[in-house]
Amino acid sequence: MAPKGKVATKGKKQIHEENKETLSFYLRIILGASASLMFSAVIYLLAYRSMRGMAQATFTEDGSLVDGGIDLNMEQGMAEHLKDVVLLTAIVQVLSCFSLYIWSFWLLAPGRAAYLLWINVLGPWFSADSSSAAPQEQNEKRQRRQERRQMKRF
């Protein structure tokens, strides 16, 4: 049965407030659902900007090329690692459509960084032979003694 009398109407202020609440609710849903895409977008942006900065060319005032920038295709360079991060992020982002567990593959990036840090910096530093300095000091002492002995003879 239909209600008798006049249908209740909303005022302009009430409509405005409800619209603000509705828009806020849907904005939170959109941002929450896009969080993984935003993470990927930040990774893409940082890696791309770093590579673009490396490849920045330098020109003279007359327009001739002074420096072409760092070769982004050089092996074992920083650009190679940045390209690996971009490819890993793209692969993980596409495959995450099938399973959310795929995001755990992104842990390969910090694992590779730790491996490279150990191989290139920490490992050689810890395994450096400190005994090479001691024989050099002994050789210097022997040389001084020999010089003193020769001075006494003359």
VOBA-1610 file (N, C-alpha, C; in pm, whole numbers, padded with zeros to 5 digits, always signed):
BEGIN
Met+00081-00117+00000Met+00000+00000+00000Met+00086+00125+00000Ala+00051+00220-00079Ala+00126+00344-00088Ala+00094+00432+00032Pro+00199+00501+00079Pro+00173+00589+00194Pro+00081+00704+00154Lys+00000+00745+00248Lys-00092+00854+00222Lys-00023+00986+00246Gly-00062+01083+00173Gly-00008+01216+00194Gly+00109+01247+00101Lys+00179+01352+00135Lys+00289+01403+00055Lys+00413+01316+00074Val+00486+01291-00038Val+00610+01215-00032Val+00718+01304+00029Ala+00795+01248+00122Ala+00899+01327+00188Ala+01010+01357+00089Thr+01051+01479+00087Thr+01160+01519-00003Thr+01281+01558+00080Lys+01397+01546+00015Lys+01522+01582+00081Lys+01553+01727+00049Gly+01614+01791+00143Gly+01655+01928+00120Gly+01788+01932+00046Lys+01822+02047-00010Lys+01946+02063-00085Lys+02068+02034+00001Lys+02066+02079+00123Lys+02179+02058+00214Lys+02196+01910+00244Gln+02087+01838+00269Gln+02094+01696+00298Gln+02147+01619+00177Ile+02103+01654+00057Ile+02151+01589-00066Ile+02301+01613-00081His+02341+01735-00056His+02483+01769-00067His+02568+01686+00030Glu+02526+01676+00154Glu+02601+01599+00255Glu+02607+01451+00220Glu+02496+01393+00177Glu+02493+01252+00139Glu+02581+01226+00017Asn+02582+01318-00077Asn+02668+01303-00195Asn+02816+01304-00155Lys+02851+01393-00062Lys+02990+01397-00015Lys+03029+01265+00052Glu+02941+01210+00135Glu+02968+01082+00201Glu+02980+00969+00099Thr+02894+00967-00001Thr+02898+00863-00105Thr+03026+00871-00185Leu+03065+00991-00225Leu+03189+01008-00300Leu+03311+00968-00217Ser+03309+01001-00090Ser+03420+00964-00001Ser+03430+00812+00012Phe+03316+00746+00026Phe+03313+00600+00036Phe+03371+00534-00088Tyr+03328+00579-00207Tyr+03376+00519-00330Tyr+03522+00554-00359Leu+03567+00669-00316Leu+03708+00702-00330Leu+03794+00608-00247Arg+03752+00576-00126Arg+03826+00480-00042Arg+03829+00342-00107Ile+03721+00300-00168Ile+03717+00170-00237Ile+03814+00171-00355Ile+03811+00277-00432Ile+03900+00286-00549Ile+04046+00285-00505Leu+04080+00364-00406Leu+04219+00370-00358Leu+04264+00237-00297Gly+04175+00173-00224Gly+04210+00043-00165Gly+04233-00064-00271Ala+04150-00065-00372Ala+04166-00164-00479Ala+04286-00134-00566Ser+04326-00008-00573Ser+04438+00031-00659Ser+04572+00035-00585Ala+04575-00007-00459Ala+04698+00003-00380Ala+04813-00074-00445Ser+04786-00195-00493Ser+04893-00272-00557Ser+04938-00207-00686Leu+04843-00150-00760Leu+04880-00080-00883Leu+04961+00044-00853Met+04928+00111-00742Met+05005+00230-00705Met+05147+00192-00665Phe+05161+00081-00595Phe+05295+00033-00560Phe+05376+00009-00687Ser+05316-00057-00783Ser+05383-00082-00910Ser+05414+00048-00982Ala+05321+00141-00980Ala+05342+00269-01048Ala+05458+00347-00986Val+05469+00342-00855Val+05580+00410-00788Val+05713+00345-00827Ile+05718+00213-00830Ile+05840+00142-00870Ile+05876+00179-01013Tyr+05777+00175-01103Tyr+05802+00211-01243Tyr+05856+00354-01253Leu+05791+00445-01183Leu+05830+00586-01191Leu+05972+00608-01141Leu+06005+00551-01026Leu+06140+00569-00971Leu+06248+00509-01061Ala+06223+00390-01111Ala+06321+00325-01198Ala+06337+00402-01329Tyr+06227+00446-01387Tyr+06234+00519-01513Tyr+06305+00653-01497Arg+06272+00724-01389Arg+06337+00854-01367Arg+06486+00838-01343Ser+06526+00732-01274Ser+06668+00707-01252Ser+06738+00679-01384Met+06678+00595-01468Met+06738+00564-01598Met+06741+00688-01688Arg+06636+00769-01683Arg+06633+00891-01764Arg+06742+00988-01718Gly+06766+00995-01588Gly+06873+01080-01537Gly+07011+01031-01579Met+07028+00899-01583Met+07156+00842-01627Met+07181+00870-01775Ala+07076+00869-01854Ala+07090+00885-01998Ala+07086+01031-02042Gln+07086+01122-01948Gln+07077+01265-01981Gln+07199+01309-02061Ala+07176+01360-02178Ala+07285+01406-02265Ala+07319+01551-02233Thr+07444+01588-02262Thr+07491+01725-02240Thr+07528+01785-02375Phe+07478+01904-02402Phe+07503+01972-02528Phe+07572+02106-02500Thr+07649+02152-02597Thr+07708+02285-02588Thr+07604+02387-02632Glu+07640+02513-02621Glu+07546+02619-02659Glu+07512+02617-02807Asp+07607+02571-02890Asp+07580+02566-03033Asp+07504+02440-03074Gly+07474+02352-02979Gly+07393+02235-03007Gly+07469+02107-03033Ser+07602+02111-03024Ser+07677+01988-03046Ser+07680+01904-02919Leu+07684+01774-02937Leu+07678+01680-02826Leu+07813+01671-02756Val+07814+01695-02625Val+07936+01685-02545Val+07944+01548-02480Asp+07832+01506-02418Asp+07828+01378-02348Asp+07693+01313-02377Gly+07696+01187-02418Gly+07573+01116-02451Gly+07505+01054-02330Gly+07562+01065-02213Gly+07506+01004-02093Gly+07562+00865-02074Ile+07517+00799-01969Ile+07562+00664-01938Ile+07493+00566-02032Asp+07567+00466-02077Asp+07512+00363-02164Asp+07417+00275-02083Leu+07288+00283-02116Leu+07188+00206-02042Leu+07194+00057-02074Asn+07260+00020-02182Asn+07270-00120-02220Asn+07402-00184-02178Met+07479-00115-02095Met+07606-00167-02047Met+07581-00282-01948Glu+07660-00389-01963Glu+07645-00501-01871Glu+07702-00467-01735Gln+07639-00520-01631Gln+07679-00502-01492Gln+07676-00357-01447Gly+07592-00276-01509Gly+07577-00138-01468Gly+07450-00122-01385Met+07436-00006-01324Met+07318+00021-01242Met+07191+00018-01326Ala+07200+00063-01451Ala+07083+00063-01538Ala+07031-00079-01562Glu+07122-00175-01568Glu+07080-00314-01587Glu+06994-00361-01469His+07034-00323-01349His+06957-00361-01231His+06821-00290-01228Leu+06818-00165-01271Leu+06690-00093-01277Leu+06597-00156-01380Lys+06652-00197-01494Lys+06570-00264-01595Lys+06516-00396-01542Asp+06597-00467-01463Asp+06550-00592-01401Asp+06434-00566-01306Val+06442-00457-01230Val+06334-00423-01137Val+06206-00392-01214Val+06217-00319-01324Val+06098-00286-01404Val+06037-00414-01460Leu+06120-00501-01514Leu+06067-00626-01571Leu+06005-00715-01462Leu+06069-00726-01347Leu+06014-00806-01238Leu+05879-00750-01194Thr+05869-00619-01181Thr+05744-00557-01138Thr+05634-00580-01241Ala+05667-00569-01369Ala+05567-00590-01474Ala+05518-00735-01473Ile+05610-00829-01460Ile+05572-00971-01457Ile+05485-01002-01337Val+05526-00952-01220Val+05448-00976-01098Val+05311-00911-01108Gln+05304-00792-01164Gln+05176-00722-01175Gln+05080-00798-01266Val+05129-00848-01378Val+05042-00920-01471Val+05000-01055-01411Leu+05096-01129-01354Leu+05063-01260-01299Leu+04979-01253-01172Ser+04981-01137-01105Ser+04900-01126-00983Ser+04751-01124-01013Cys+04716-01111-01139Cys+04574-01122-01177Cys+04524-01265-01155Phe+04616-01362-01157Phe+04578-01502-01140Phe+04588-01548-00996Ser+04682-01491-00920Ser+04697-01530-00780Ser+04767-01418-00704Leu+04717-01391-00586Leu+04779-01286-00505Leu+04912-01332-00445Tyr+04936-01462-00444Tyr+05062-01513-00391Tyr+05181-01476-00480Ile+05151-01437-00603Ile+05256-01397-00698Ile+05332-01276-00645Trp+05264-01190-00566Trp+05332-01072-00512Trp+05453-01109-00428Ser+05455-01230-00375Ser+05572-01272-00295Ser+05698-01283-00382Phe+05680-01297-00514Phe+05798-01299-00603Phe+05871-01165-00603Trp+05801-01059-00560Trp+05867-00929-00556Trp+05977-00927-00449Leu+05976-01025-00360Leu+06082-01035-00260Leu+06215-01075-00325Leu+06211-01115-00452Leu+06335-01144-00523Leu+06421-01019-00538Ala+06359-00902-00548Ala+06434-00777-00567Ala+06523-00746-00446Pro+06471-00742-00323Pro+06562-00717-00211Pro+06659-00832-00188Gly+06618-00953-00224Gly+06710-01067-00213Gly+06828-01051-00307Arg+06801-01010-00429Arg+06910-00987-00526Arg+06998-00871-00482Ala+06937-00766-00427Ala+07015-00652-00378Ala+07107-00694-00265Ala+07057-00777-00173Ala+07141-00825-00064Ala+07254-00913-00117Tyr+07225-00997-00217Tyr+07327-01082-00277Tyr+07437-00997-00342Leu+07397-00896-00420Leu+07496-00810-00485Leu+07577-00730-00383Leu+07512-00687-00275Leu+07584-00616-00170Leu+07688-00706-00106Trp+07654-00831-00083Trp+07749-00924-00023Trp+07865-00954-00119Ile+07832-00983-00243Ile+07935-01020-00341Ile+08030-00905-00371Asn+07976-00785-00386Asn+08058-00672-00432Asn+08117-00587-00320Val+08056-00586-00201Val+08103-00495-00097Val+08141-00569+00031Leu+08044-00635+00091Leu+08067-00692+00223Leu+08159-00813+00222Gly+08139-00905+00127Gly+08222-01025+00121Gly+08369-00993+00106Pro+08407-00914+00007Pro+08549-00879-00007Pro+08603-00802+00114Trp+08519-00721+00177Trp+08565-00644+00292Trp+08594-00735+00410Phe+08503-00834+00434Phe+08525-00927+00546Phe+08640-01022+00520Ser+08658-01062+00396Ser+08762-01160+00366Ser+08894-01096+00323Ala+08906-00965+00338Ala+09031-00897+00300Ala+09144-00946+00390Asp+09259-00969+00329Asp+09375-01021+00401Asp+09448-00906+00469Ser+09433-00897+00601Ser+09498-00789+00675Ser+09644-00821+00704Ser+09687-00944+00678Ser+09825-00982+00707Ser+09922-00925+00604Ser+09874-00873+00492Ser+09963-00818+00391Ser+10030-00690+00439Ala+09969-00619+00534Ala+10029-00496+00586Ala+10146-00529+00679Ala+10136-00636+00755Ala+10243-00672+00850Ala+10374-00706+00780Pro+10379-00790+00676Pro+10507-00817+00610Pro+10567-00692+00547Gln+10484-00603+00500Gln+10537-00480+00441Gln+10608-00397+00548Glu+10550-00391+00669Glu+10614-00319+00778Glu+10746-00385+00817Gln+10748-00518+00818Gln+10872-00589+00851Gln+10978-00562+00746Asn+10939-00559+00619Asn+11035-00528+00512Asn+11092-00388+00529Glu+11008-00292+00567Glu+11056-00156+00589Glu+11153-00150+00705Lys+11124-00225+00812Lys+11214-00228+00928Lys+11349-00289+00890Arg+11346-00396+00815Arg+11472-00459+00771Arg+11552-00363+00685Gln+11485-00292+00598Gln+11555-00198+00511Gln+11619-00086+00594Arg+11550-00037+00696Arg+11607+00067+00782Arg+11730+00015+00856Arg+11722-00108+00907Arg+11837-00167+00978Arg+11958-00176+00885Gln+11933-00224+00764Gln+12044-00236+00668Gln+12104-00099+00637Glu+12018+00002+00624Glu+12069+00136+00597Glu+12152+00187+00714Arg+12110+00162+00839Arg+12187+00202+00956Arg+12323+00132+00963Arg+12321+00005+00933Arg+12448-00072+00933Arg+12544-00018+00829Gln+12491+00015+00713Gln+12578+00069+00609Gln+12632+00206+00650Met+12550+00287+00718Met+12596+00419+00762Met+12707+00407+00866Lys+12697+00304+00954Lys+12799+00284+01057Lys+12934+00245+00993Arg+12928+00169+00888Arg+13048+00124+00823Arg+13124+00241+00758Phe+13054+00339+00714Phe+13122+00452+00646Phe+13152+00555+00742
//
